[in-house]
Amino acid sequence: METILIVANIVLAIVLIIIVLLQRSEGGALGLGLSQDNFASTRSVGNFLTKTTAIIAALFIISSISLVVLSRADLQETQSVLEKIEDEKDLEQPKIPESSK
């Protein structure tokens, strides 16, 4: 399940990058040299790309959050990084032998 979500997340990221790069920086769409005569069709393409970008971005965020939730569910113990470092330091220090009387 986690592998499928990772692959889907990567595909969504690539599609999102491509869709954003297709858009014009001036708010138009497809900077492919379309003439001003086709302004109405340019606007409709811009609206389509804007809506598509919003949908793909929402799916990307949902898949990212679900990956985090799945990875947190796999953890059996919750221990901070600082606690792990302290435990490792305690194991590395030599033990003082007990004196017998």
C-alpha positions in Angstrom: 0.0 0.0 0.0 2.8 2.4 0.9 4.6 1.7 -2.3 1.6 2.5 -4.4 1.2 5.8 -2.6 4.8 6.7 -3.1 4.6 6.0 -6.8 1.3 8.0 -7.0 2.9 10.9 -5.1 5.9 11.0 -7.5 3.6 10.8 -10.6 1.4 13.6 -9.1 4.5 15.8 -8.4 5.8 15.3 -12.0 2.3 16.1 -13.5 2.0 19.2 -11.2 5.4 20.5 -12.4 4.5 20.0 -16.0 1.1 21.7 -15.6 2.7 24.7 -13.8 5.4 25.1 -16.5 2.7 25.1 -19.2 1.0 28.1 -17.8 2.0 31.7 -18.6 3.5 33.8 -15.9 1.0 36.6 -16.8 -2.0 34.6 -15.8 -2.7 33.4 -19.3 -2.2 29.8 -20.4 0.1 27.9 -22.8 2.7 30.5 -23.8 2.9 28.9 -27.2 2.6 32.1 -29.2 -1.2 32.1 -29.6 -2.5 35.3 -31.2 -4.8 37.7 -29.5 -7.6 36.7 -32.0 -8.0 33.5 -30.0 -8.3 35.4 -26.7 -11.5 33.5 -25.7 -10.0 30.1 -26.3 -6.8 31.2 -24.5 -8.9 32.2 -21.5 -10.7 28.9 -21.5 -7.4 27.0 -21.7 -6.1 29.1 -18.8 -9.2 28.3 -16.7 -8.8 24.6 -17.5 -5.1 24.6 -16.5 -5.9 26.6 -13.3 -8.5 24.1 -12.2 -6.3 21.2 -13.2 -3.5 22.6 -11.2 -5.7 23.0 -8.1 -7.0 19.5 -8.4 -3.6 17.9 -8.9 -2.2 20.0 -6.0 -5.0 18.9 -3.7 -4.4 15.2 -4.7 -0.6 15.6 -4.1 -1.2 17.1 -0.6 -3.7 14.3 0.3 -1.3 11.6 -0.8 1.6 13.2 1.1 -0.5 13.4 4.3 -1.6 9.8 3.9 2.0 8.7 3.4 2.9 10.4 6.7 -0.1 8.8 8.5 0.9 5.3 7.2 4.5 5.7 8.1 3.6 6.9 11.6 1.3 3.9 12.0 4.3 1.6 11.3 6.3 2.9 14.2 5.8 0.7 17.3 7.6 3.0 19.8 7.6 6.7 19.7 10.9 8.0 21.0 12.5 11.3 20.2 15.9 11.6 18.5 17.3 13.1 21.7 16.2 10.1 23.8 17.7 7.7 21.3 21.1 9.6 21.5 21.0 9.5 25.3 20.3 5.7 25.2 23.2 5.2 22.9 25.6 7.2 25.1 24.6 5.2 28.1 25.4 1.9 26.2 28.8 3.2 25.1 30.1 4.2 28.6 32.0 1.5 30.4 30.3 0.0 33.5 32.0 0.4 36.9 32.6 -3.1 38.3 30.9 -3.8 41.6 33.3 -4.3 44.6 32.9 -7.5 46.6 33.6 -7.5 50.3 
